[in-house]
């Protein structure tokens, strides 16, 4: 039996969930099962989702009742994580490639699995390998081996790390339970608890998972933002050379900001994949302070040889971009401008 299982957990926005499932089924090693735990969106939609892949082997579905609780970001997500990790451990799996419904598996093969396994095997305090793109805005030293920063070293490799763990990536299931970890409260809580006992998130130089740029998000059971439509495969719908470039990215600098572009080849630095609204910068500035980053920068990115094209269908709408920038400028000048921001939201409804 394979040591590795794939897991997709989250609210069912069909455009995103179908894309995530399809990306795993298309790319996984055929002996690796996929568990899909849906935490909201209605049982009717869930049954349609389950029936769509009913003839595919090693794909299992479960519906987790959504709890309305005080944790606005996680909701029933961690309830789904808890159930998934327990099922995976009881079924004899040792590692899980954990994703959310608004993510996708870009590529997967035995080479990348062995790479992730070697990292967790070599660094005994590693709890997870981060499988997505590093943020230049918060990890600028990622590719600079000679720079100071958070590195753990061995005779063969030097790996950038963060203390604690987040809520997706390539996890060691056995280590998770041996250390007494649980999915509770929110990402800040689980990161703090795992960091307090010396556990590490290891950053791979070869990303295999990507977010959907600027997705709609779920907060306390409600959808915020605009659902991207019209392209079921999202970032997977690129020219063939793009994936070859990703696979060789350990020899290149490749950043999260390359994917989450804001306008043309330009991006905010650091960038976060979330819905782009007037509240985006308020949340972003709070997160930046948590990471010790003083300010948001506007910077130009893009792969050196341009083999990965811009994803024009998934940038913020012009109206959102203009109103957010105006709101941010005003906030910086006047510190607090709640009435002004509410006024902008009213104007936005008139023109969109």
LOMARSE-735482 format. One record per residue: residue in one letter; x, y, z of N, C-alpha, C, O, CB in turn. Coordinates in steps of 0.1 Angstrom, whole numbers, plus 5000, padded with zeros to 4 digits. Atoms other than C-alpha are relative to their C-alpha. Glycine has a CB too. Example, Ala and Ser with C-alpha at 12.3 -4.5 7.8 and 13.67 -1.06 7.14 Angstrom:
// LOMARSE-735482
A500949885000512349555078500950125000501950125007499050005012/S499149895000513749895071499250115008499750225009500450054986/
This chain:
// LOMARSE-735482
X500849885000500050005000500950135000501950135006499150005012/X499349885001501150354992500150075014499150055022499450104990/X499949934987502450565022499250135000498950195010501450025003/X500549865002500850885008498550004996498149924988500850074989/X501449985003497250995007499850154997500550245003499049965011/X500349865003495851324992498750035007497849955007499950024984/X501249954994493251525010499650144996500550234995500250005015/X500649875003491051814999498950035009498049955011499550014985/X501049964990489051995025499650144998500450234995500649985015/X500549865001486852305024498650014995497949914993500950084990/X501349975005483652465014499949974985500849994978499650155003/X500250045014482152354981499550124992498350144991499049884999/X500449915011482252634956500449924987501549904985500950145000/X499850115010481852394926501150034990501949944987498749984992/X498949975010484152584902501449975006502249924998499950154996/X498750034993487052554927500149865003501249805001500150095012/X499950144996486252214941500349904989501149814990498849965008/X499850095011485952044908501450014994502049914990498950034989/X498749975005489152204896501149935009502049875004500350155000/X499050064991491052084928499949854999501049784998499650045014/X500150155001489651724925500649954987501449864987498649965001/X499550045013490451704888501550015000502249934993499450094989/X498549985000494051834894500749885007501749845003500450135006/X499450114993494751554919499849874992500749794991499349995014/X500350135007493051274899500950004987501449894984498549994996/X499250005012494951384868501549985003502249914995499950144993/X498550004997498451414885500449895010501649865010500450135004/X499650094989498451164914500649874994500449834983498849975009/X499550145002500350834914498849915002498149935012501249965009/X501350075001497550584906499749925013498549905015500049914989/X500350074988497950394939499750095012499350045022501249915003/X500349914989497450704960498550045000498050094990500950134998/X501549965000493850764972499950155003500850225007499449925012/X500449864998492151094974498750005009497749945006499750084987/X501149984991489851195003499550144998500350245000500349965015/X500649865002487451494997499150025012498049955013499450024986/X500949974988485951635029499450144998500150244998500850005013/X500749885003483351905021499450055013498749985020498949984989/X500449944987482552145050498850104999498550175008501250075007/X501149915002479652335035499650024986500449984977500350145007/X500449985014477752445004498749924997498249934986501149964991/X501250075002474752215008500249854996501149824989499250074990/X499950155003474151835007499749974985500249884980499249935009/X500450025014472551864973501250024991501449934982498850094996/X498849985008475652014957501049905003501849864994500550145003/X499050104996477751764976499749874993500749814987500149985015/X500450125007475851474961500350004986500749904980498649965003/X499749995014476251604926501549994998502049934989499650144995/X498650015001479951644933500549855001501349814993500750095011/X499750144998480251284946499749924988500549834984499449955013/X500450085012478351144917500850024988501049934980498550034997/X499249975012480551314892501249914999501649874988500450145000/X498850085000483551104902499749865006500649795011501150065009/X500450134994481650784913500749884994500849785000498549995000/X499450115007483350574887501550005001502249924994499549994986/X498549994998486950674897500449935012499849955023500450155000/X499650084988488750434920500850095009501550185005500849884995/X499249944989490350544953499750155001500650235004501549984997/X500549864998488350864955498849995010497849925007499650084987/X501050014990486250904987499550135005500350235006500749925012/X500649874996483851174998499349995013498849895017499050044989/X500749994987482551285031499550155002500250244998500949975012/X500649874997480251575041500150035015499649955023498550014995/X499949964986481051755073499050125003499150224996501450055004/X501049894997478151965088500750125004501750125012499049955011/X499449874996479052325090499650055013498450065016499750114989/X500349944986479352475125500250154999501250204994501049945010/X499949864999478652835129500650035014500050015024498650084999/X499349974987481252935155500750135000500450214991501149885002/X499349874998483453225166501250014991501850124991500350025014/X498849995008486353135143499650034986499249934978500849875001/X500549965013485453325111500749944989500249924978499950154999/X499250055011488253195090500049854998500049804987501550045002/X499950145001488252825098498749935000498549834993500849945012/X501350065000484652745106500149855002500749805011499350024987/X499950154999484252365100501249944993501449824993498749944993/X498850055007487552345081500849915009501249805005500850124995/X499250084991489452215111499349885005499949785008500550085012/X500850124997486651975119500249904989500449784992498550035002/X499750085012487251835084501449945001501649834998499750074987/X498650044998490951825090500249895010500949795008500950125004/X499950094990490551635122499549864996500149764998499250045013/X500550125005488351375106500949934990501149814990498650024994/X499150055011490651335076501249945006501649835001500350114990/X498850054994493751295097499849865007500649775006500750105009/X500350124993492151025118499749894991500249784993498750025009/X500350115010490850825088501349964994501549844992499050054990/X498750045007494250845071500949925009501549825005500850134996/X499250084991496050725102499549865003500249765003500250075014/X500750134998493550445109500149914988500049794989498650025004/X499850085012493950335073501449964997501749904987499450084988/X498650045001497650305077500950094991502050054988500149864994/X499249915008498850605057500950085009500650115021499150094992/X499049944992501950785069500250154997500650235005501349934998/X499949865004501851115049498850044992498149964986501350014991/X501249955007499151335035500450134993501050224999498950035010/X499849885008499351595008498750085002497750054995500349984985/X501349934996496751845023499850124992500750214992500150035015/X500449895008495052095001498650055005497949985012500049974985/X501349944999492052325003499350004987499949994977500050145007/X500850015012489252344978500350114990500050104978498550005003/X499649905009490552664963501550004996502150104993499750145006/X498650025004493952514955500049894989499049834986500949965012/X499950115010495252274928501449945000502450015003499650054986/X498750085001497952014923500550034986499949984976499849855003/X499449965013500152154895500649884993500549864981501050115002/X499450125005502151834891500449915011500549955023501350044991/X499850104989503051514910500749884994500249834983498849975008/X499450125004505351224905500949945011501050005022500950024987/X499250064990507650984924501250085004501650085016500549864995/X498849924997510551224922499650115011500450135021500550074988/X500449904990508651504941499649945013499949995024498950094994/X500450074988507251254966501349965008501449985020499249884997/X498750044994510751124973500750125006501450115016500949924991/X499349874995512051484977499350045013500050075023499850114989/X500749964988509351565003500349905011500549945023498550014997/X499750104990509951235021501450015005501649995017499849864994/X498749994996513651295022500250125010501050115019501050024988/X500049894991513151635038499549975014500150005024499250124994/X500550034987510951505065500849895007500849885020498549954999/X499250104994513151205070501350055006501850015016500449894990/X498749944995516351415074499850105011500750105020500650074988/X500249904990514951695095498949955010497749975007499650144994/X500950074991513351515125498950095006497950055011500749935010/X500949904995511651835137499050064990498250144993500750115007/X500949955010509951895104498749935001498649805002500649974986/X501450054999506151845107499450004986498549924983499250085010/X500749995013505251955071501050064990501850144994498750095001/X499349935011506852045038499050094993497950054989500649904990/X500949905006505252365024500149974985501249994979500450145004/X500050055014504252264988499750114991499850094978499149894999/X500349895009503252604974501250094998502350065003498750075004/X499049905004505252904962500450085012499550135020499550094988/X499649914989507353104987499750144996499750184984501549985002/X500349855002506453474991501350075001502050075011499050055010/X498849925000509253704982499950115011500950155017500350064987/X500249894991507653975004500349955015500650045023498650054999/X499850054986507953755036501249905001501649885012498849945005/X498850095000510853515026501050034990501449954982499549854998/X499149965010513253715006501349924999502049924989500350155002/X498750085000516253495016499849864996500849784997500650015013/X500350145004514653175003501049944991501549834993498649994994/X499150055010516953134974501550055002502350014993499650034986/X498649944998520053314988500749915011500549945023499950155005/X499450094991522053035004501050075010501250025021500749894993/X499049944992524653275017499450105010500150155019501050074992/X500649904992522153505034499749955014499649835016498850064994/X500450044987521253505071498549984999497850044991500450115010/X501450035000517853375079499749875007500649815013499450004986/X500450124994515953075091500349884991499549844983498450005003/X499650125008517852775077500349895009500949915020501250044991/X499550124993518352425089500949934989500549924977498949905005/X499050055009521352255073500449855003500249815014501350095000/X499450134999522751915066501249994991501550094984499049884997/X498850015009525751785047499550014985500450044977500749875002/X500550005013523551765016499250124995499250154984499249874997/X500949895004521152055017499850105011500150085022498749944995/X500349894990520152385033498650044997498250084986501050124997/X501549985002516452435038499550125009499850135020499349875004/X500649884993514552755047498849945008498149855003499550104990/X501150064991511952695075499350125007499850235008500649905010/X500849924990509252855096499849925012499749805012498750054993/X500350074988508652775132498549965000497650054996500350085012/X501450044999505352575137499649954986500349934977499250125005/X500550055013503052475109498750084997498050135006499749855000/X501349945005500152615088499049904998499049795004500350094988/X501150095001497152445075499949944986498849914981498750075003/X500050095012498152285042501549974997502450035002499450064987/X498650045003501252105028500149855001499149785002501050075009/X499750154999502851755029500349975014501549995018501149964990/X499950024985502351645065500549865003500149764996498750035007/X499850134994503851355084498949975010498850045021501450005008/X501150034992500751205099500449945014499949985024499049904993/X499550074987502650985125500650115009500350115021501049894997/X499449904991504651285137499050095006499150145017501050084992/X501149924996501451495139499449955013499250025023499050024989/X500750074988499851245164501049985011500749995022499349884995/X499050034989503051155182500350135008500650125020501349954993/X499749874993503551525191498850055007498850165014500550104990/X501349964993499951545204499450124994498750205001500350035014/X500649895007498951805178498549984997498149874995500750044987/X501550005004495251895171499750124991500450224992499150005013/X500549885008493452115147498950075008497850015010499349954986/X500949934991491752375169500250154998501250204994500349965014/X500049855001490852745169500350054987499450064978501050055011/X499749945013492652895140501549984997502249925005499750155000/X498750035005495952895120501150065010502150005012500250064986/X499149944990497653135145500249915012501349895017499550145004/X499950094988496852895174500849884997501749855005498649965004/X499350135003498052575157501550034997502449955000499449934988/X498649975003501252755145500750035013501949995015500150134991/X499449974987501952885180500349875008501449865014499250105008/X499850124992501452545197501149914994502049875002498749925000/X498950085006503652355172501350065001502350005002499649974985/X498749934999506352625173500549985014501749985016499850144996/X499650004986506352605211500749865004501549865014498850025009/X499350134998507552235209501149984990501649864989499049895001/X498850015009510152305183499849944986500749914979501049925007/X500250065013508452175152500150114989500050234991498549944999/X499649915011509252325118499249974987498849864984501549994996/X500550015013507652395084501250024990501850124991498850104997/X498850005009510252315057499550054986498550004981500749864999/X500449955013510052515024500749934989502049944989500350155000/X499450075012510652314993500350104989499650204988499149894994/X499749915011512352484964499249964987499350034977501550004997/X500850045012510052294940498549995004498149905009500549854996/X501450004997506452394944499249904991499449894980499450144998/X500950095008503752144934498550045001497749994994500249865005/X501449964998500552314947499950154998500850235002499549965014/X500249865003499152654936498650045005497749965004500250044985/X501349954996496352874949499250054988499850074977500150115010/X500749935011493553004927500150155003499950205014498449965001/X499849864998494353374922498750075004497750064997500650064988/X501149914995491953614941498749925001497749964994499950114990/X501250084999489353354950499050065009499350155018500349865005/X501049974990486053414966500349925013500949815012498549974995/X499650074988486353315003498749985009497750055006501150085008/X501150034991484053175030500350065014501450035019499749855001/X499849954986483653365063498649985007497650045004500450155000/X501250034993481153225088498849954991497750004993499650115009/X501050065008479253035061499550094989498650054981498849975008/X500449915011478953335037501250014990502350014994499650145005/X499049995011480753375003500350154998499350234996499549944987/X499549865003482753704999500950004988501749914986500750065012/X499249995012484253814966499349944988498149894990501349925002/X500650055013483553704930500749874996501949864996500250114989/X499550135004483853344920500550014985499850054976498949895001/X499550015013486153304890499349904992499149794997501649985000/X500750095009484353134861500649994987501450074982498550044999/X499750015015484853004826501349924997501649914986500150134995/X498850085002488052804831500249905011500849935021501350104998/X500050104989487752484851501449975005501649925016499349884995/X498750054996491452414851500950125005502050095010500749934989/X499349894994492652764861501450014996501850014984499850015015/X498549995003496452774864500549884992501549894985500850025013/X499550125007496752424849499850034985500449964977499249885004/X500349975014495452574816501150094995500850214991498650064998/X498849925004498952694806500749934988500349814985500950035011/X499350065010501252624778500949895006501449915017500950104991/X499350124994503152284783501350045006501749985016500249904989/X498749974995506552444789499950065014500950055022500750104991/X500149944986505252614821500249895011500949925020498650065002/X499850104990505052284840501549955001502049925011499149884998/X498650045000508552194829500850105007501850075014500549994985/X499349904992509652524843499849995015500850015022499650144995/X500350024986507952464876500949885006501449895017498649975002/X499350114995509652124879501550035001502249975010499849884990/X498649965000513052284873500350125009501350185009500650024987/X499949874993512352574897501150005011501450115016498750035006/X498950004990515052454922501250074995502150115002500349865004/X498949925007517452624897499650144997500450214991500449924988/X500549865004515352944894499450065013499149995023499049994989/X500849944990513853194917498550014995498250074985500550155003/X501450015004510053134915499250045013499449985023499649864994/X500649944988507753334938498449994999497949984988500450145001/X501449994999504153334950499450124992498450124986499650015015/X500549885007503853684936500049994985499450074978500950125004/X500150025015504453554901498749954996498249974985501149894996/X501350065002501153374904498950105003498050124995499849875007/X501149914995499053624924500350144995500650235003499950005015/X499749875006499653914900498750095002497650045001500349994985/X501149914998497554224906499750074987498550104984500450105011/X500349935012497954404873501249984990502350014993499950155003/X499050035010499854294842501149915006500849805012500750124995/X498950084994503254164854500450065014501450035020501350004991/X499849934987502954374886499249935011498149885008499750154999/X500750064989501954254920500450085013501450145014500549855002/X499749954987501654374956501049905006500949785004498850015009/X499050094993504554234977500050035015500150155019501450034994/X500350135004503954034997498549994996497750084998500249905012/X501450025005500753884981499449895008500049795012500049974985/X500850114995498053674996498849974991498250064986499550045015/X501250045008495453474977498850005008498449915015500349854994/X501349994994492153594989499250104992499750164983500250055015/X500849915008489253794976500550145002501050195012498549995005/X499549875001490154144966498950105002498150134993500850034987/X501149904997487854394984500650115008501850125010498949925009/X499549884992488054715004500649965013501450035019498950105002/X499450054987488854505035501349934998501949895008499049915007/X498850085003491854335018501250065007501949985014500249994985/X498849954994494454575029500050015015501150015021500250144994/X500050004985493254605065500449865005501249865014498550035004/X499650134996493554225068501549984997502249915005499249894994/X498650035004496854225049501050075009502050015013500250054986/X499149924992498454495071500149935014501249935020499550145002/X499950084987497554285103500949884998501749865007498549965004/X499150115003499153985087501450044999502349965004499549924988/X498749965002502154175077500750035014501949995015500150134991/X499449974987502754295113500349875007501349875014499050095008/X499750134993502553935125501349944994502049875002498849904997/X498850065007505353845100501250105002502250074996499749974986/X499049904998507354155110500450084987501450144987501349935004/X499849925012506954325076499450135002498250145006499549924987/X500549874997506654695079499050064990498150134994501250095002/X500849935010505054795046499749914988500349814986500650134996/X500450075012503354675015500750074988500850204987498550004997/X499349955011505354724983499349964987498649864986501549964999/X500550035013504354734946501249974991502150054989499250134994/X498850055006506854534926499749924987498649884985500849925010/X500250075013507354374892500749865001501849855005500650084988/X499550135000507754004889499849934987499550004977499249915011/X500250075012507453734863501249914998502349955001499850104988/X499050095002509453434853501050064989500650134980499549874995/X499049935008512753534836499849974985500050074977501449945004/X500250035014511953364803498550014995498249984984500549864996/X501449975003508153444804499349874995498449884987499950114990/X500750125005507253074798498749985007497849915002500949885002/X501350014993504453104823499250134998499650245003500149975015/X500649885004501953354809499250065011498850005021499049974988/X500849944990499953604829498649944999498149914988499950164998/X501350065000496553484840498950115001498450145011499849905012/X500849885000494453774829498549985005497950075010499950054985/X501450024996491053614837499950005015498750015020499549864995/X500150024985491953594874500650115007501050095019500649875004/X499649884992493053944883498850075006497750045001500850094990/X501149924994490954174904499450084989500050124979500550085012/X500749915009488354374886500650145001501050185012498550005002/X499449874999489454724877499350095010500050165017499850074986/X500749924990486754884898500549965014500750065023498449975000/X499550044986487954684929501450065002501750115012500149855001/X498649954999491554774922500150155003500850195012500849974987/X499949864999490955144918499450055014500050135021499250074989/X500649964987488655174949500849965012500950045021498649945001/X499250044989490954974971501250095001501650135012500549864998/X498849915000494055184961499650145006500350205014500650014986/X500549874994492055504968499850005015500250085022498750054992/X500350024986490855375001501349995008501350045019499249885002/X498850024993494355275011500850135002501350175012500949904993/X499349875000495855615002499350095011500050165019500050074986/X500749924990493155785022500249965014500450045023498550004997/X499850054986493655565052501450035005501550075017499849845000/X498749964996497355635052500150155004500750185013501049974989/X500049864998496656005051499250045013499650135020499550084988/X500949964989493956015077499849895010498949905019498650034994/X500050104990494655705097498849915000498949794997500250065014/X501250085000491055595100499050074992498750194993499549985015/X501049935009488355655074498849914998498549874986500750044987/X501150095001485455425081498850054991498249984983499449955013/X501149945007482855665067500350014985499549984976499650145005/X499649995014484855715035500049874994499649864982501550065000/X500050135006485255345030498649954997498349894987500849905009/X501450035002481555295034499450074988498750014980499250035013/X500549925011480955565009500549944987499849934977500550155001/X499450065012483355394984499249874997499049844985501549975002/X500850125002481455064989498750034994498249954985499849925013/X501249965007478255244980500250044986499450004977499450125008/X499749975014479755384949500349884991499949874980501250104999/X499750125007481055044939498849934996498749874985500949915009/X501250075004477554894940499350074988498650004981499150005012/X500749925011476355174916500649964986499949964976500150145003/X499350015012479055094890500349864996500949834986501250085000/X499650145003479454714892498749915000498849794998501049955010/
